[in-house]
């Protein structure tokens, strides 16, 4: 690893999105030291994002003679989702009690967002902390000025320069980095299979990236087969990817789409959870509406 004369190591965390990309490009343009650029690949990035990272890497090499350090979990997203064996005694006991298989974490959920830590933040934090310990590293994170409440003790050049998200995107476009048009379609460009996306992003995914939507349907079927309609097997509370697929299909065809809660033993009629004609019904739907999912 290359070090600067002062003994500091200038480490840039690249998410691949507009803010961290703008930060890196601006640091290069301003002649600031850059010793290492770190990007965590979840394996579930858009194809356009992989091409973007390749383009940034070529630019970085041309300007500074460096390549991006790509960090990856040794087994990846789907292994963690379906195959990681549970080892902690309490987790094993809970799963046995609840009748849930002993392997796999299922879809990431609000309460157990296993993916961000294992596939992104832990990988980068571990590397940056090692560099801080070994060579007094300074870490640069791409948070825009209008999101500065997320800052936590690293260097945030975009905040220092008062660069907003919108300005960051325009700057990247001006430098010829356009993500193959991803930001013209989506609001966010991280994992395409993220269960925390807004409903409209999923609708657009189905339309603009049908091959990725097809992979989501395969993951959905596997999750339901392995975990059933538990929080681990459901893509979002009350929704499978299959149910969303039916809903989007109905919307496209101008048809009414109704989704019912599974019939409880002894109940006369299953409760109506969602209907495109009558609007939103049911407590689950109210929760999801407040999360921006409906
Ligand atoms: S984008 Fe979504 S799926 Fe990907 S790591 Fe973040 S929370 Fe998890």
Boltz pocket constraint, residues with backbone or C-beta under 6 A from the ligand:
constraints:
  - pocket:
      binder: B
      contacts: [[A, 42], [A, 108], [A, 113], [A, 115], [A, 116], [A, 119], [A, 120], [A, 190], [A, 191], [A, 193], [A, 194], [A, 195], [A, 196]]
      max_distance: 6.0
